[in-house]
């Protein structure tokens, strides 16, 4: 409200507003709402774990050199 104007007429009743509010904000999420996301995260975590294990194995076999931790051997 401003400049002394009156209140605007309501286009929606208080009951309709309350029903809509409750329908939107008072509902509980479905039990399986996040299942797809959980499956994607599990798949991604498994892929990261496999890649990590493969890189460790490759470094210990000597086929791939870990250039950050090379120690020079003095003769």
mmCIF file of the N, C-alpha and C atoms, coordinates in Angstrom:
data_MODEL
# 
_entry.id   MODEL 
# 
loop_
_atom_site.group_PDB 
_atom_site.id 
_atom_site.type_symbol 
_atom_site.label_atom_id 
_atom_site.label_alt_id 
_atom_site.label_comp_id 
_atom_site.label_asym_id 
_atom_site.label_entity_id 
_atom_site.label_seq_id 
_atom_site.pdbx_PDB_ins_code 
_atom_site.Cartn_x 
_atom_site.Cartn_y 
_atom_site.Cartn_z 
_atom_site.occupancy 
_atom_site.B_iso_or_equiv 
_atom_site.pdbx_formal_charge 
_atom_site.auth_seq_id 
_atom_site.auth_comp_id 
_atom_site.auth_asym_id 
_atom_site.auth_atom_id 
_atom_site.pdbx_PDB_model_num 
ATOM 1   N N  . UNK A 1 1  ? 0.845   -1.159  0.000   1.00 0.00 ? 1  UNK A N  1 
ATOM 2   C CA . UNK A 1 1  ? 0.000   0.000   0.000   1.00 0.00 ? 1  UNK A CA 1 
ATOM 3   C C  . UNK A 1 1  ? 0.901   1.235   0.000   1.00 0.00 ? 1  UNK A C  1 
ATOM 4   N N  . UNK A 1 2  ? 0.469   2.205   -0.699  1.00 0.00 ? 2  UNK A N  1 
ATOM 5   C CA . UNK A 1 2  ? 1.264   3.413   -0.743  1.00 0.00 ? 2  UNK A CA 1 
ATOM 6   C C  . UNK A 1 2  ? 0.426   4.592   -1.174  1.00 0.00 ? 2  UNK A C  1 
ATOM 7   N N  . UNK A 1 3  ? 0.842   5.753   -0.801  1.00 0.00 ? 3  UNK A N  1 
ATOM 8   C CA . UNK A 1 3  ? 0.213   7.017   -1.183  1.00 0.00 ? 3  UNK A CA 1 
ATOM 9   C C  . UNK A 1 3  ? -1.268  7.072   -0.826  1.00 0.00 ? 3  UNK A C  1 
ATOM 10  N N  . UNK A 1 4  ? -1.617  6.441   0.278   1.00 0.00 ? 4  UNK A N  1 
ATOM 11  C CA . UNK A 1 4  ? -2.990  6.531   0.740   1.00 0.00 ? 4  UNK A CA 1 
ATOM 12  C C  . UNK A 1 4  ? -3.978  5.687   -0.032  1.00 0.00 ? 4  UNK A C  1 
ATOM 13  N N  . UNK A 1 5  ? -3.515  4.814   -0.903  1.00 0.00 ? 5  UNK A N  1 
ATOM 14  C CA . UNK A 1 5  ? -4.458  4.012   -1.681  1.00 0.00 ? 5  UNK A CA 1 
ATOM 15  C C  . UNK A 1 5  ? -5.068  2.918   -0.814  1.00 0.00 ? 5  UNK A C  1 
ATOM 16  N N  . UNK A 1 6  ? -6.232  2.501   -1.209  1.00 0.00 ? 6  UNK A N  1 
ATOM 17  C CA . UNK A 1 6  ? -6.921  1.436   -0.487  1.00 0.00 ? 6  UNK A CA 1 
ATOM 18  C C  . UNK A 1 6  ? -6.359  0.075   -0.869  1.00 0.00 ? 6  UNK A C  1 
ATOM 19  N N  . UNK A 1 7  ? -6.793  -0.909  -0.182  1.00 0.00 ? 7  UNK A N  1 
ATOM 20  C CA . UNK A 1 7  ? -6.354  -2.276  -0.430  1.00 0.00 ? 7  UNK A CA 1 
ATOM 21  C C  . UNK A 1 7  ? -6.949  -2.778  -1.733  1.00 0.00 ? 7  UNK A C  1 
ATOM 22  N N  . UNK A 1 8  ? -6.140  -3.520  -2.507  1.00 0.00 ? 8  UNK A N  1 
ATOM 23  C CA . UNK A 1 8  ? -6.642  -4.070  -3.767  1.00 0.00 ? 8  UNK A CA 1 
ATOM 24  C C  . UNK A 1 8  ? -7.622  -5.200  -3.489  1.00 0.00 ? 8  UNK A C  1 
ATOM 25  N N  . UNK A 1 9  ? -8.598  -5.371  -4.354  1.00 0.00 ? 9  UNK A N  1 
ATOM 26  C CA . UNK A 1 9  ? -9.551  -6.473  -4.147  1.00 0.00 ? 9  UNK A CA 1 
ATOM 27  C C  . UNK A 1 9  ? -8.857  -7.820  -4.355  1.00 0.00 ? 9  UNK A C  1 
ATOM 28  N N  . UNK A 1 10 ? -9.276  -8.821  -3.565  1.00 0.00 ? 10 UNK A N  1 
ATOM 29  C CA . UNK A 1 10 ? -8.692  -10.156 -3.660  1.00 0.00 ? 10 UNK A CA 1 
ATOM 30  C C  . UNK A 1 10 ? -9.278  -10.893 -4.850  1.00 0.00 ? 10 UNK A C  1 
ATOM 31  N N  . UNK A 1 11 ? -8.388  -11.568 -5.594  1.00 0.00 ? 11 UNK A N  1 
ATOM 32  C CA . UNK A 1 11 ? -8.850  -12.413 -6.691  1.00 0.00 ? 11 UNK A CA 1 
ATOM 33  C C  . UNK A 1 11 ? -8.920  -13.866 -6.249  1.00 0.00 ? 11 UNK A C  1 
ATOM 34  N N  . UNK A 1 12 ? -8.233  -14.186 -5.142  1.00 0.00 ? 12 UNK A N  1 
ATOM 35  C CA . UNK A 1 12 ? -8.204  -15.546 -4.612  1.00 0.00 ? 12 UNK A CA 1 
ATOM 36  C C  . UNK A 1 12 ? -8.698  -15.485 -3.174  1.00 0.00 ? 12 UNK A C  1 
ATOM 37  N N  . UNK A 1 13 ? -9.550  -16.446 -2.825  1.00 0.00 ? 13 UNK A N  1 
ATOM 38  C CA . UNK A 1 13 ? -10.067 -16.463 -1.455  1.00 0.00 ? 13 UNK A CA 1 
ATOM 39  C C  . UNK A 1 13 ? -8.990  -16.967 -0.503  1.00 0.00 ? 13 UNK A C  1 
ATOM 40  N N  . UNK A 1 14 ? -9.172  -16.669 0.770   1.00 0.00 ? 14 UNK A N  1 
ATOM 41  C CA . UNK A 1 14 ? -8.223  -17.130 1.781   1.00 0.00 ? 14 UNK A CA 1 
ATOM 42  C C  . UNK A 1 14 ? -8.139  -18.654 1.815   1.00 0.00 ? 14 UNK A C  1 
ATOM 43  N N  . UNK A 1 15 ? -9.272  -19.318 1.628   1.00 0.00 ? 15 UNK A N  1 
ATOM 44  C CA . UNK A 1 15 ? -9.304  -20.787 1.649   1.00 0.00 ? 15 UNK A CA 1 
ATOM 45  C C  . UNK A 1 15 ? -8.512  -21.363 0.470   1.00 0.00 ? 15 UNK A C  1 
ATOM 46  N N  . UNK A 1 16 ? -8.686  -20.786 -0.717  1.00 0.00 ? 16 UNK A N  1 
ATOM 47  C CA . UNK A 1 16 ? -7.938  -21.259 -1.889  1.00 0.00 ? 16 UNK A CA 1 
ATOM 48  C C  . UNK A 1 16 ? -6.439  -21.032 -1.701  1.00 0.00 ? 16 UNK A C  1 
ATOM 49  N N  . UNK A 1 17 ? -6.085  -19.901 -1.136  1.00 0.00 ? 17 UNK A N  1 
ATOM 50  C CA . UNK A 1 17 ? -4.679  -19.596 -0.895  1.00 0.00 ? 17 UNK A CA 1 
ATOM 51  C C  . UNK A 1 17 ? -4.072  -20.585 0.096   1.00 0.00 ? 17 UNK A C  1 
ATOM 52  N N  . UNK A 1 18 ? -4.801  -20.877 1.162   1.00 0.00 ? 18 UNK A N  1 
ATOM 53  C CA . UNK A 1 18 ? -4.304  -21.812 2.168   1.00 0.00 ? 18 UNK A CA 1 
ATOM 54  C C  . UNK A 1 18 ? -4.179  -23.225 1.586   1.00 0.00 ? 18 UNK A C  1 
ATOM 55  N N  . UNK A 1 19 ? -5.148  -23.650 0.787   1.00 0.00 ? 19 UNK A N  1 
ATOM 56  C CA . UNK A 1 19 ? -5.082  -24.972 0.152   1.00 0.00 ? 19 UNK A CA 1 
ATOM 57  C C  . UNK A 1 19 ? -3.858  -25.085 -0.748  1.00 0.00 ? 19 UNK A C  1 
ATOM 58  N N  . UNK A 1 20 ? -3.648  -24.073 -1.572  1.00 0.00 ? 20 UNK A N  1 
ATOM 59  C CA . UNK A 1 20 ? -2.505  -24.087 -2.480  1.00 0.00 ? 20 UNK A CA 1 
ATOM 60  C C  . UNK A 1 20 ? -1.198  -24.095 -1.698  1.00 0.00 ? 20 UNK A C  1 
ATOM 61  N N  . UNK A 1 21 ? -1.110  -23.300 -0.654  1.00 0.00 ? 21 UNK A N  1 
ATOM 62  C CA . UNK A 1 21 ? 0.088   -23.228 0.174   1.00 0.00 ? 21 UNK A CA 1 
ATOM 63  C C  . UNK A 1 21 ? 0.388   -24.600 0.784   1.00 0.00 ? 21 UNK A C  1 
ATOM 64  N N  . UNK A 1 22 ? -0.628  -25.230 1.368   1.00 0.00 ? 22 UNK A N  1 
ATOM 65  C CA . UNK A 1 22 ? -0.442  -26.537 1.993   1.00 0.00 ? 22 UNK A CA 1 
ATOM 66  C C  . UNK A 1 22 ? -0.075  -27.606 0.967   1.00 0.00 ? 22 UNK A C  1 
ATOM 67  N N  . UNK A 1 23 ? -0.662  -27.547 -0.200  1.00 0.00 ? 23 UNK A N  1 
ATOM 68  C CA . UNK A 1 23 ? -0.367  -28.522 -1.248  1.00 0.00 ? 23 UNK A CA 1 
ATOM 69  C C  . UNK A 1 23 ? 1.102   -28.394 -1.688  1.00 0.00 ? 23 UNK A C  1 
ATOM 70  N N  . UNK A 1 24 ? 1.601   -27.178 -1.752  1.00 0.00 ? 24 UNK A N  1 
ATOM 71  C CA . UNK A 1 24 ? 2.974   -26.950 -2.213  1.00 0.00 ? 24 UNK A CA 1 
ATOM 72  C C  . UNK A 1 24 ? 3.992   -27.229 -1.118  1.00 0.00 ? 24 UNK A C  1 
ATOM 73  N N  . UNK A 1 25 ? 3.793   -26.682 0.065   1.00 0.00 ? 25 UNK A N  1 
ATOM 74  C CA . UNK A 1 25 ? 4.832   -26.682 1.085   1.00 0.00 ? 25 UNK A CA 1 
ATOM 75  C C  . UNK A 1 25 ? 4.671   -27.723 2.185   1.00 0.00 ? 25 UNK A C  1 
ATOM 76  N N  . UNK A 1 26 ? 3.544   -28.357 2.320   1.00 0.00 ? 26 UNK A N  1 
ATOM 77  C CA . UNK A 1 26 ? 3.347   -29.322 3.402   1.00 0.00 ? 26 UNK A CA 1 
ATOM 78  C C  . UNK A 1 26 ? 3.417   -30.762 2.930   1.00 0.00 ? 26 UNK A C  1 
ATOM 79  N N  . UNK A 1 27 ? 3.761   -30.999 1.692   1.00 0.00 ? 27 UNK A N  1 
ATOM 80  C CA . UNK A 1 27 ? 3.816   -32.372 1.217   1.00 0.00 ? 27 UNK A CA 1 
ATOM 81  C C  . UNK A 1 27 ? 5.154   -32.999 1.581   1.00 0.00 ? 27 UNK A C  1 
ATOM 82  N N  . UNK A 1 28 ? 5.155   -34.297 1.759   1.00 0.00 ? 28 UNK A N  1 
ATOM 83  C CA . UNK A 1 28 ? 6.376   -35.032 2.063   1.00 0.00 ? 28 UNK A CA 1 
ATOM 84  C C  . UNK A 1 28 ? 6.935   -35.576 0.757   1.00 0.00 ? 28 UNK A C  1 
ATOM 85  N N  . UNK A 1 29 ? 8.255   -35.681 0.630   1.00 0.00 ? 29 UNK A N  1 
ATOM 86  C CA . UNK A 1 29 ? 8.824   -36.212 -0.602  1.00 0.00 ? 29 UNK A CA 1 
ATOM 87  C C  . UNK A 1 29 ? 8.512   -37.696 -0.757  1.00 0.00 ? 29 UNK A C  1 
ATOM 88  N N  . UNK A 1 30 ? 8.441   -38.138 -1.979  1.00 0.00 ? 30 UNK A N  1 
ATOM 89  C CA . UNK A 1 30 ? 8.200   -39.546 -2.247  1.00 0.00 ? 30 UNK A CA 1 
ATOM 90  C C  . UNK A 1 30 ? 9.399   -40.355 -1.752  1.00 0.00 ? 30 UNK A C  1 
ATOM 91  N N  . UNK A 1 31 ? 9.154   -41.598 -1.357  1.00 0.00 ? 31 UNK A N  1 
ATOM 92  C CA . UNK A 1 31 ? 10.230  -42.423 -0.810  1.00 0.00 ? 31 UNK A CA 1 
ATOM 93  C C  . UNK A 1 31 ? 11.326  -42.691 -1.822  1.00 0.00 ? 31 UNK A C  1 
ATOM 94  N N  . UNK A 1 32 ? 10.957  -42.842 -3.085  1.00 0.00 ? 32 UNK A N  1 
ATOM 95  C CA . UNK A 1 32 ? 11.955  -43.168 -4.107  1.00 0.00 ? 32 UNK A CA 1 
ATOM 96  C C  . UNK A 1 32 ? 12.372  -41.939 -4.919  1.00 0.00 ? 32 UNK A C  1 
ATOM 97  N N  . UNK A 1 33 ? 12.133  -40.768 -4.391  1.00 0.00 ? 33 UNK A N  1 
ATOM 98  C CA . UNK A 1 33 ? 12.410  -39.527 -5.116  1.00 0.00 ? 33 UNK A CA 1 
ATOM 99  C C  . UNK A 1 33 ? 13.888  -39.391 -5.477  1.00 0.00 ? 33 UNK A C  1 
ATOM 100 N N  . UNK A 1 34 ? 14.782  -39.866 -4.624  1.00 0.00 ? 34 UNK A N  1 
ATOM 101 C CA . UNK A 1 34 ? 16.202  -39.675 -4.839  1.00 0.00 ? 34 UNK A CA 1 
ATOM 102 C C  . UNK A 1 34 ? 16.930  -40.951 -5.248  1.00 0.00 ? 34 UNK A C  1 
ATOM 103 N N  . UNK A 1 35 ? 16.203  -42.013 -5.582  1.00 0.00 ? 35 UNK A N  1 
ATOM 104 C CA . UNK A 1 35 ? 16.829  -43.282 -5.930  1.00 0.00 ? 35 UNK A CA 1 
ATOM 105 C C  . UNK A 1 35 ? 17.736  -43.173 -7.151  1.00 0.00 ? 35 UNK A C  1 
ATOM 106 N N  . UNK A 1 36 ? 17.289  -42.507 -8.195  1.00 0.00 ? 36 UNK A N  1 
ATOM 107 C CA . UNK A 1 36 ? 18.101  -42.385 -9.406  1.00 0.00 ? 36 UNK A CA 1 
ATOM 108 C C  . UNK A 1 36 ? 19.401  -41.653 -9.098  1.00 0.00 ? 36 UNK A C  1 
ATOM 109 N N  . UNK A 1 37 ? 19.321  -40.601 -8.300  1.00 0.00 ? 37 UNK A N  1 
ATOM 110 C CA . UNK A 1 37 ? 20.523  -39.857 -7.926  1.00 0.00 ? 37 UNK A CA 1 
ATOM 111 C C  . UNK A 1 37 ? 21.475  -40.744 -7.117  1.00 0.00 ? 37 UNK A C  1 
ATOM 112 N N  . UNK A 1 38 ? 20.945  -41.529 -6.187  1.00 0.00 ? 38 UNK A N  1 
ATOM 113 C CA . UNK A 1 38 ? 21.783  -42.414 -5.382  1.00 0.00 ? 38 UNK A CA 1 
ATOM 114 C C  . UNK A 1 38 ? 22.487  -43.441 -6.263  1.00 0.00 ? 38 UNK A C  1 
ATOM 115 N N  . UNK A 1 39 ? 21.796  -43.956 -7.270  1.00 0.00 ? 39 UNK A N  1 
ATOM 116 C CA . UNK A 1 39 ? 22.400  -44.923 -8.186  1.00 0.00 ? 39 UNK A CA 1 
ATOM 117 C C  . UNK A 1 39 ? 23.520  -44.276 -8.991  1.00 0.00 ? 39 UNK A C  1 
ATOM 118 N N  . UNK A 1 40 ? 23.307  -43.053 -9.454  1.00 0.00 ? 40 UNK A N  1 
ATOM 119 C CA . UNK A 1 40 ? 24.337  -42.354 -10.224 1.00 0.00 ? 40 UNK A CA 1 
ATOM 120 C C  . UNK A 1 40 ? 25.571  -42.092 -9.375  1.00 0.00 ? 40 UNK A C  1 
ATOM 121 N N  . UNK A 1 41 ? 25.373  -41.680 -8.132  1.00 0.00 ? 41 UNK A N  1 
ATOM 122 C CA . UNK A 1 41 ? 26.490  -41.398 -7.241  1.00 0.00 ? 41 UNK A CA 1 
ATOM 123 C C  . UNK A 1 41 ? 27.254  -42.686 -6.945  1.00 0.00 ? 41 UNK A C  1 
ATOM 124 N N  . UNK A 1 42 ? 26.537  -43.773 -6.695  1.00 0.00 ? 42 UNK A N  1 
ATOM 125 C CA . UNK A 1 42 ? 27.200  -45.046 -6.418  1.00 0.00 ? 42 UNK A CA 1 
ATOM 126 C C  . UNK A 1 42 ? 28.016  -45.494 -7.620  1.00 0.00 ? 42 UNK A C  1 
ATOM 127 N N  . UNK A 1 43 ? 27.476  -45.345 -8.811  1.00 0.00 ? 43 UNK A N  1 
ATOM 128 C CA . UNK A 1 43 ? 28.184  -45.726 -10.029 1.00 0.00 ? 43 UNK A CA 1 
ATOM 129 C C  . UNK A 1 43 ? 29.444  -44.882 -10.192 1.00 0.00 ? 43 UNK A C  1 
ATOM 130 N N  . UNK A 1 44 ? 29.313  -43.572 -9.998  1.00 0.00 ? 44 UNK A N  1 
ATOM 131 C CA . UNK A 1 44 ? 30.456  -42.677 -10.129 1.00 0.00 ? 44 UNK A CA 1 
ATOM 132 C C  . UNK A 1 44 ? 31.538  -43.006 -9.103  1.00 0.00 ? 44 UNK A C  1 
ATOM 133 N N  . UNK A 1 45 ? 31.145  -43.255 -7.867  1.00 0.00 ? 45 UNK A N  1 
ATOM 134 C CA . UNK A 1 45 ? 32.104  -43.589 -6.822  1.00 0.00 ? 45 UNK A CA 1 
ATOM 135 C C  . UNK A 1 45 ? 32.845  -44.880 -7.149  1.00 0.00 ? 45 UNK A C  1 
ATOM 136 N N  . UNK A 1 46 ? 32.137  -45.857 -7.699  1.00 0.00 ? 46 UNK A N  1 
ATOM 137 C CA . UNK A 1 46 ? 32.768  -47.122 -8.080  1.00 0.00 ? 46 UNK A CA 1 
ATOM 138 C C  . UNK A 1 46 ? 33.786  -46.906 -9.200  1.00 0.00 ? 46 UNK A C  1 
ATOM 139 N N  . UNK A 1 47 ? 33.447  -46.064 -10.169 1.00 0.00 ? 47 UNK A N  1 
ATOM 140 C CA . UNK A 1 47 ? 34.369  -45.779 -11.271 1.00 0.00 ? 47 UNK A CA 1 
ATOM 141 C C  . UNK A 1 47 ? 35.627  -45.077 -10.758 1.00 0.00 ? 47 UNK A C  1 
ATOM 142 N N  . UNK A 1 48 ? 35.478  -44.129 -9.848  1.00 0.00 ? 48 UNK A N  1 
ATOM 143 C CA . UNK A 1 48 ? 36.622  -43.414 -9.277  1.00 0.00 ? 48 UNK A CA 1 
ATOM 144 C C  . UNK A 1 48 ? 37.504  -44.385 -8.502  1.00 0.00 ? 48 UNK A C  1 
ATOM 145 N N  . UNK A 1 49 ? 36.891  -45.273 -7.739  1.00 0.00 ? 49 UNK A N  1 
ATOM 146 C CA . UNK A 1 49 ? 37.649  -46.252 -6.961  1.00 0.00 ? 49 UNK A CA 1 
ATOM 147 C C  . UNK A 1 49 ? 38.439  -47.174 -7.890  1.00 0.00 ? 49 UNK A C  1 
ATOM 148 N N  . UNK A 1 50 ? 37.808  -47.653 -8.959  1.00 0.00 ? 50 UNK A N  1 
ATOM 149 C CA . UNK A 1 50 ? 38.496  -48.526 -9.910  1.00 0.00 ? 50 UNK A CA 1 
ATOM 150 C C  . UNK A 1 50 ? 39.668  -47.797 -10.577 1.00 0.00 ? 50 UNK A C  1 
ATOM 151 N N  . UNK A 1 51 ? 39.456  -46.558 -10.986 1.00 0.00 ? 51 UNK A N  1 
ATOM 152 C CA . UNK A 1 51 ? 40.528  -45.782 -11.606 1.00 0.00 ? 51 UNK A CA 1 
ATOM 153 C C  . UNK A 1 51 ? 41.690  -45.572 -10.640 1.00 0.00 ? 51 UNK A C  1 
ATOM 154 N N  . UNK A 1 52 ? 41.371  -45.288 -9.388  1.00 0.00 ? 52 UNK A N  1 
ATOM 155 C CA . UNK A 1 52 ? 42.404  -45.069 -8.382  1.00 0.00 ? 52 UNK A CA 1 
ATOM 156 C C  . UNK A 1 52 ? 43.218  -46.347 -8.167  1.00 0.00 ? 52 UNK A C  1 
ATOM 157 N N  . UNK A 1 53 ? 42.530  -47.477 -8.012  1.00 0.00 ? 53 UNK A N  1 
ATOM 158 C CA . UNK A 1 53 ? 43.224  -48.744 -7.805  1.00 0.00 ? 53 UNK A CA 1 
ATOM 159 C C  . UNK A 1 53 ? 44.095  -49.098 -9.010  1.00 0.00 ? 53 UNK A C  1 
ATOM 160 N N  . UNK A 1 54 ? 43.606  -48.827 -10.209 1.00 0.00 ? 54 UNK A N  1 
ATOM 161 C CA . UNK A 1 54 ? 44.373  -49.106 -11.428 1.00 0.00 ? 54 UNK A CA 1 
ATOM 162 C C  . UNK A 1 54 ? 45.624  -48.237 -11.474 1.00 0.00 ? 54 UNK A C  1 
ATOM 163 N N  . UNK A 1 55 ? 45.502  -46.965 -11.115 1.00 0.00 ? 55 UNK A N  1 
ATOM 164 C CA . UNK A 1 55 ? 46.663  -46.075 -11.155 1.00 0.00 ? 55 UNK A CA 1 
ATOM 165 C C  . UNK A 1 55 ? 47.705  -46.490 -10.127 1.00 0.00 ? 55 UNK A C  1 
ATOM 166 N N  . UNK A 1 56 ? 47.282  -46.931 -8.949  1.00 0.00 ? 56 UNK A N  1 
ATOM 167 C CA . UNK A 1 56 ? 48.223  -47.392 -7.931  1.00 0.00 ? 56 UNK A CA 1 
ATOM 168 C C  . UNK A 1 56 ? 48.943  -48.645 -8.418  1.00 0.00 ? 56 UNK A C  1 
ATOM 169 N N  . UNK A 1 57 ? 48.212  -49.570 -9.019  1.00 0.00 ? 57 UNK A N  1 
ATOM 170 C CA . UNK A 1 57 ? 48.804  -50.799 -9.532  1.00 0.00 ? 57 UNK A CA 1 
ATOM 171 C C  . UNK A 1 57 ? 49.806  -50.473 -10.634 1.00 0.00 ? 57 UNK A C  1 
ATOM 172 N N  . UNK A 1 58 ? 49.436  -49.571 -11.542 1.00 0.00 ? 58 UNK A N  1 
ATOM 173 C CA . UNK A 1 58 ? 50.327  -49.200 -12.638 1.00 0.00 ? 58 UNK A CA 1 
ATOM 174 C C  . UNK A 1 58 ? 51.619  -48.591 -12.109 1.00 0.00 ? 58 UNK A C  1 
ATOM 175 N N  . UNK A 1 59 ? 51.532  -47.772 -11.100 1.00 0.00 ? 59 UNK A N  1 
ATOM 176 C CA . UNK A 1 59 ? 52.721  -47.132 -10.538 1.00 0.00 ? 59 UNK A CA 1 
ATOM 177 C C  . UNK A 1 59 ? 53.601  -48.154 -9.831  1.00 0.00 ? 59 UNK A C  1 
ATOM 178 N N  . UNK A 1 60 ? 53.015  -49.123 -9.137  1.00 0.00 ? 60 UNK A N  1 
ATOM 179 C CA . UNK A 1 60 ? 53.813  -50.122 -8.425  1.00 0.00 ? 60 UNK A CA 1 
ATOM 180 C C  . UNK A 1 60 ? 54.452  -51.114 -9.381  1.00 0.00 ? 60 UNK A C  1 
ATOM 181 N N  . UNK A 1 61 ? 53.843  -51.348 -10.550 1.00 0.00 ? 61 UNK A N  1 
ATOM 182 C CA . UNK A 1 61 ? 54.425  -52.238 -11.554 1.00 0.00 ? 61 UNK A CA 1 
ATOM 183 C C  . UNK A 1 61 ? 55.565  -51.570 -12.299 1.00 0.00 ? 61 UNK A C  1 
ATOM 184 N N  . UNK A 1 62 ? 55.632  -50.256 -12.240 1.00 0.00 ? 62 UNK A N  1 
ATOM 185 C CA . UNK A 1 62 ? 56.697  -49.537 -12.906 1.00 0.00 ? 62 UNK A CA 1 
ATOM 186 C C  . UNK A 1 62 ? 56.388  -49.172 -14.344 1.00 0.00 ? 62 UNK A C  1 
ATOM 187 N N  . UNK A 1 63 ? 55.220  -49.532 -14.826 1.00 0.00 ? 63 UNK A N  1 
ATOM 188 C CA . UNK A 1 63 ? 54.894  -49.211 -16.209 1.00 0.00 ? 63 UNK A CA 1 
ATOM 189 C C  . UNK A 1 63 ? 54.581  -47.731 -16.387 1.00 0.00 ? 63 UNK A C  1 
ATOM 190 N N  . UNK A 1 64 ? 54.142  -47.099 -15.339 1.00 0.00 ? 64 UNK A N  1 
ATOM 191 C CA . UNK A 1 64 ? 53.898  -45.659 -15.367 1.00 0.00 ? 64 UNK A CA 1 
ATOM 192 C C  . UNK A 1 64 ? 54.714  -45.045 -14.231 1.00 0.00 ? 64 UNK A C  1 
ATOM 193 N N  . UNK A 1 65 ? 55.470  -44.027 -14.527 1.00 0.00 ? 65 UNK A N  1 
ATOM 194 C CA . UNK A 1 65 ? 56.345  -43.424 -13.533 1.00 0.00 ? 65 UNK A CA 1 
ATOM 195 C C  . UNK A 1 65 ? 55.635  -42.299 -12.804 1.00 0.00 ? 65 UNK A C  1 
ATOM 196 N N  . UNK A 1 66 ? 55.818  -42.282 -11.516 1.00 0.00 ? 66 UNK A N  1 
ATOM 197 C CA . UNK A 1 66 ? 55.302  -41.198 -10.695 1.00 0.00 ? 66 UNK A CA 1 
ATOM 198 C C  . UNK A 1 66 ? 56.368  -40.116 -10.660 1.00 0.00 ? 66 UNK A C  1 
ATOM 199 N N  . UNK A 1 67 ? 56.248  -39.120 -11.543 1.00 0.00 ? 67 UNK A N  1 
ATOM 200 C CA . UNK A 1 67 ? 57.290  -38.111 -11.696 1.00 0.00 ? 67 UNK A CA 1 
ATOM 201 C C  . UNK A 1 67 ? 57.406  -37.171 -10.505 1.00 0.00 ? 67 UNK A C  1 
ATOM 202 N N  . UNK A 1 68 ? 56.424  -37.080 -9.677  1.00 0.00 ? 68 UNK A N  1 
ATOM 203 C CA . UNK A 1 68 ? 56.489  -36.184 -8.531  1.00 0.00 ? 68 UNK A CA 1 
ATOM 204 C C  . UNK A 1 68 ? 57.365  -36.741 -7.419  1.00 0.00 ? 68 UNK A C  1 
ATOM 205 N N  . UNK A 1 69 ? 57.506  -38.055 -7.356  1.00 0.00 ? 69 UNK A N  1 
ATOM 206 C CA . UNK A 1 69 ? 58.206  -38.670 -6.233  1.00 0.00 ? 69 UNK A CA 1 
ATOM 207 C C  . UNK A 1 69 ? 59.464  -39.416 -6.666  1.00 0.00 ? 69 UNK A C  1 
ATOM 208 N N  . UNK A 1 70 ? 60.050  -39.050 -7.781  1.00 0.00 ? 70 UNK A N  1 
ATOM 209 C CA . UNK A 1 70 ? 61.275  -39.705 -8.254  1.00 0.00 ? 70 UNK A CA 1 
ATOM 210 C C  . UNK A 1 70 ? 62.450  -39.246 -7.400  1.00 0.00 ? 70 UNK A C  1 
ATOM 211 N N  . UNK A 1 71 ? 63.234  -40.203 -6.947  1.00 0.00 ? 71 UNK A N  1 
ATOM 212 C CA . UNK A 1 71 ? 64.447  -39.886 -6.198  1.00 0.00 ? 71 UNK A CA 1 
ATOM 213 C C  . UNK A 1 71 ? 65.631  -40.254 -7.083  1.00 0.00 ? 71 UNK A C  1 
ATOM 214 N N  . UNK A 1 72 ? 66.531  -39.325 -7.211  1.00 0.00 ? 72 UNK A N  1 
ATOM 215 C CA . UNK A 1 72 ? 67.699  -39.587 -8.040  1.00 0.00 ? 72 UNK A CA 1 
ATOM 216 C C  . UNK A 1 72 ? 68.697  -40.424 -7.259  1.00 0.00 ? 72 UNK A C  1 
ATOM 217 N N  . UNK A 1 73 ? 69.242  -41.419 -7.941  1.00 0.00 ? 73 UNK A N  1 
ATOM 218 C CA . UNK A 1 73 ? 70.226  -42.287 -7.323  1.00 0.00 ? 73 UNK A CA 1 
ATOM 219 C C  . UNK A 1 73 ? 71.609  -41.734 -7.665  1.00 0.00 ? 73 UNK A C  1 
ATOM 220 N N  . UNK A 1 74 ? 72.392  -41.417 -6.630  1.00 0.00 ? 74 UNK A N  1 
ATOM 221 C CA . UNK A 1 74 ? 73.742  -40.886 -6.839  1.00 0.00 ? 74 UNK A CA 1 
ATOM 222 C C  . UNK A 1 74 ? 74.718  -42.037 -6.899  1.00 0.00 ? 74 UNK A C  1 
ATOM 223 N N  . UNK A 1 75 ? 75.597  -42.020 -7.912  1.00 0.00 ? 75 UNK A N  1 
ATOM 224 C CA . UNK A 1 75 ? 76.574  -43.092 -8.063  1.00 0.00 ? 75 UNK A CA 1 
ATOM 225 C C  . UNK A 1 75 ? 77.902  -42.707 -7.495  1.00 0.00 ? 75 UNK A C  1 
# 
